Structures are given as structure tokens and as C-alpha cells.
Amino acid sequence: MTGPERVRRSEPEAPLREQQQEASEDAVMTRIGQAVILLHAGDREEARNRLGEIWTEIGADGDSLHRCTLAHYLADAQDDPADELAWDLRALTAADCLGERLGEAPPGPAEPHPAVRVFYPSLHLSLAADYAKLRRPDEARVHLARARAATGALSDDGYGNGVRAAIARLERRLAAEAGPGPRPFPEQA
């Protein structure tokens, strides 16, 4: 076949490939969601196993949205706080890469890509909680301040209000555990 006939035949193949890729990505998110249901139902070990299998399949260089989501939930499925921290750090790294996937470089750590700003309050809150569990209050305060600063991206809905309430609870807890002398949060120093 020559020129135009070949072009006409290949045109429907491109949308088909895109649909197949989208379906594949949806399947990954569906599988993540199924594992999260197990996690929330209290079956941490099975959830951890399933999420770990998906992580192995997509790899450390896989789709950044999948990596961010997986790592965030894998952190919640860990028994060891150090492992939880490692997974939450992976989630943050993947979120930083997500802006690049969306077609433009993220403006930088202080100003994430607009489409992913909504992830940062929860990601930094998780890191703050991890550091608090590991008795590293200074690092916890840094991430808690970042979580608080990022809350402008949250909607005024159940999720947004829940994240803001969790930030406030951890702020109060860290303030009560300040130890010798007052230790303000970084933005108050």
C-alpha cells in the first residue's frame, strides 16, 4: 500500500492503542482500590502483599500517579514506622514527578504542578506523622508546616476538612510533646 491508504488504516489504530493504555491504567487503579479496601477492612498483610505485587509489576520507574498512589497506601500497610517513612518518601518523590508526566516541569518543591497540589497536604501530613512515630519531632514539624501551607489546594469538603483536622490534631500533639522549652513550628520561628 502506498501513502494515503496506509495513513487511513493507521489512524484508527492510534485511538485504539490509547484506549487500551487507558483501560490498562484504569485496571491498575482498580487493583489498587481493591487492595485499599482490604487495608481499610483490617487485612493489612493481604493488602500489603497485593500492593507490593502491583509495585513489582509497574516498577520504580512506572507511571508516577500509580507510584504515588501505591507508595502512599503501601506506607499505611507497614508495621515498621521506618518502612512507613520510606514508602511515604517514595510517594512524595512520585508526586513531584507527576507534574513532569502532565507535560510541564513542576515549578519546584515550593510550588508544585497545579494538577497535583491537592496531593501535597496529605503526603506531608503522612511524613510528619511518620517522623513523629520515629521520635524525630523537628522533621515532623517541617513536614507539618508544609502540609499546613499546602492546604489551600484542598476543597471545602469532607476530604479537605478531614486532612485539615488531622493536621491540627498532629500540631496539638507535637506542641504537647515539645519537651524542654517551647519549640515553635518552622513558620512561627
Secondary structure, 3 states (H helix, E strand, C coil): CCHHHHHHHHHHHHHHHHHHHHHHHHHHHHHHHHHHHHHHCCCHHHHHHHHHHHHHHHCCCCCHHHHHHHHHHHHHCCCCHHHHHHHHHHHHHHHHHHHHHCCCCCCCCCCCCHHHHHHHHHHHHHHHHHHHHCCCHHHHHHHHHHHHHHHHHCCCCHHHHHHHHHHHHHHHHHHHCCCCCCCCCHHHC
